[in-house]
Amino acid sequence: MGLKNVGDDKSVDMKDIKMEAPEMGGFRGWLKYFSIVGKVSPVPDGMKFGEIPEGVMRLGATFVVDRNEIIYQYNDKVPGDHPVPAEVLEVVKTEVKTKKAKLFSFF
């Protein structure tokens, strides 16, 4: 699948990426967030303060799957990156039309 970590893709200049903190509802929202994230985030044994777990750096992806076939894959370039929804829908529509054409060509 080729998922990468933040900074692996040297074609992306991280200086050009503007990342902003989400609106969490003020100080109370941030306290609530940190109290929960600490409970659900795995920390590997032997990890020192200030080190970042590998999973935090892992970028995500968007897939469209038809049974055992990946018909669309978009790898995030930075955290919060995502494909244009209309492009993903177009891939799905085209795939559906192609499958219907193949199905009806038997008759």
C-alpha positions in Angstrom: 0.0 0.0 0.0 3.0 2.3 0.4 1.8 4.3 3.4 4.5 6.7 4.6 5.5 8.7 7.7 5.4 12.5 7.9 8.5 13.8 6.2 9.3 10.7 4.1 8.1 12.3 0.9 10.8 14.7 0.0 8.7 16.3 -2.8 6.5 17.9 -0.1 8.1 20.9 1.5 6.9 20.9 5.0 7.7 24.7 5.4 4.9 25.4 2.9 2.3 23.4 4.9 0.2 25.5 7.3 -1.1 23.3 10.1 -3.4 24.7 12.6 -4.7 23.4 15.9 -8.4 22.4 15.8 -11.0 24.3 17.7 -11.4 22.3 20.9 -13.7 24.4 22.9 -11.1 26.4 24.8 -9.0 25.4 27.7 -11.5 22.8 29.1 -11.8 21.2 25.7 -8.0 20.7 25.5 -7.9 19.3 29.1 -10.6 16.8 28.1 -8.7 15.9 24.9 -5.4 15.3 26.7 -7.0 13.3 29.5 -8.6 10.9 26.9 -5.7 10.7 24.4 -3.3 9.7 27.1 -5.5 6.7 28.0 -6.1 5.5 24.5 -2.6 6.1 23.0 -0.2 3.2 23.2 3.3 4.1 24.4 6.0 1.5 23.6 8.0 0.1 26.6 11.2 2.0 27.0 10.1 5.1 25.3 11.7 8.3 26.6 10.0 11.6 27.3 9.9 13.7 24.2 10.2 10.8 21.7 7.3 10.4 19.3 5.8 7.0 18.7 6.0 5.7 15.1 2.3 5.5 14.8 1.8 9.2 15.4 3.9 10.0 12.4 2.1 7.5 10.0 0.1 9.1 7.3 -3.3 7.8 6.2 -4.9 7.0 2.9 -8.3 6.7 1.2 -9.3 3.5 -0.6 -12.2 2.4 -2.8 -12.3 -1.4 -2.8 -14.4 -3.8 -4.9 -14.3 -7.2 -3.3 -10.5 -8.1 -3.5 -9.5 -5.3 -5.8 -8.4 -1.8 -4.9 -9.9 0.4 -7.6 -8.7 3.7 -6.1 -6.0 4.7 -3.7 -5.0 8.2 -2.5 -2.1 8.4 -0.1 -2.1 11.5 2.2 0.9 13.8 1.7 0.5 15.5 5.1 -1.8 15.1 8.2 -5.3 16.2 7.3 -4.7 15.7 3.5 -7.5 14.0 1.6 -8.7 13.5 -1.9 -11.3 15.6 -3.6 -14.6 13.8 -2.8 -15.9 14.5 -6.4 -12.9 12.7 -7.9 -13.4 9.7 -5.7 -17.1 9.5 -6.6 -16.2 9.8 -10.3 -13.9 6.8 -9.9 -16.8 4.8 -8.3 -19.3 5.9 -10.9 -17.0 4.9 -13.7 -16.3 1.5 -12.1 -20.0 0.9 -11.6 -20.8 1.7 -15.3 -17.9 -0.5 -16.4 -19.2 -3.4 -14.3 -22.7 -3.0 -15.6 -21.5 -2.9 -19.2 -19.6 -6.1 -18.6 -22.6 -7.7 -16.9 -25.0 -6.8 -19.7 -22.6 -7.8 -22.5 -23.3 -11.5 -21.6 -26.9 -11.2 -22.8 
